Amino acid sequence: MFESLNDPVDVLTAFLEGGFEPLRFRWKGKVVRIRKVTGRWSRREGQAVLRYFAVEGGNDDTYELCYDPRGPRWILSRAWNGVA
């Protein structure tokens, strides 16, 4: 199942070697531990550069997280595999 979202989430982030990546996030009262970052890309929106991360959580659930520096804030953009 695929779900298109725009939910703000709290994300524990690691800052390494001039970059960063999500480690886990809280969504709907649950903490999702990120097992693996499977993709990353950027998209410009006006002056801001949005950073996207495709990640795997437990039970092979897949998520798309977006870091928006204008907030700064994290958004859960999409979820797959029976996540509701």
C-alpha positions in Angstrom: 0.0 0.0 0.0 1.2 3.5 -0.8 0.3 6.5 1.1 1.0 10.1 0.1 1.5 12.3 3.2 2.6 15.7 4.3 3.0 15.0 8.0 5.5 16.9 10.1 7.8 14.5 12.1 10.5 14.7 14.7 13.7 13.2 13.3 16.9 12.2 15.2 19.6 13.2 12.7 23.3 12.4 12.4 25.6 15.1 11.1 28.7 13.6 9.5 31.5 14.9 7.3 29.6 18.0 6.1 26.3 16.1 5.5 23.5 14.6 7.5 21.1 11.7 7.5 18.1 10.6 9.5 18.5 7.9 12.1 14.9 7.5 13.4 11.7 9.5 13.5 8.5 9.7 15.5 5.2 9.4 13.5 1.7 8.9 15.0 3.2 8.3 18.5 5.6 5.6 17.3 9.3 5.7 16.9 10.5 4.3 13.6 14.2 3.2 13.5 15.8 3.7 10.2 17.5 0.5 9.1 18.9 1.8 5.9 19.0 4.9 3.7 18.2 3.6 0.2 18.3 6.9 -1.7 18.9 10.6 -1.4 18.2 13.5 -3.7 17.6 17.3 -3.7 15.0 19.6 -5.2 15.1 23.4 -5.3 12.0 25.2 -4.3 12.6 29.0 -4.7 15.8 29.8 -2.7 15.5 26.7 -0.6 17.1 23.3 -1.4 14.9 20.5 0.0 16.7 17.3 0.9 14.9 14.0 0.4 15.7 10.6 1.9 14.2 7.2 0.9 14.6 5.0 4.0 13.7 1.5 5.2 12.3 1.0 8.7 11.3 -2.2 10.5 9.1 -4.9 8.8 10.4 -3.7 5.4 8.3 -0.6 5.6 9.6 2.2 3.3 9.4 5.9 3.8 10.3 9.2 2.1 11.5 11.9 4.4 12.1 15.5 3.4 14.2 18.1 5.2 13.0 21.6 4.6 15.6 24.2 5.8 13.1 27.0 5.8 11.5 25.7 9.0 13.8 24.1 9.7 11.6 21.0 9.7 11.2 17.4 8.6 8.2 16.1 6.6 7.2 12.5 6.1 6.2 12.7 2.4 5.3 9.1 1.6 4.9 5.7 3.2 4.7 2.2 1.6 3.9 -1.4 2.6 0.8 -1.4 4.8 1.8 1.7 6.9 -1.3 3.6 8.0 
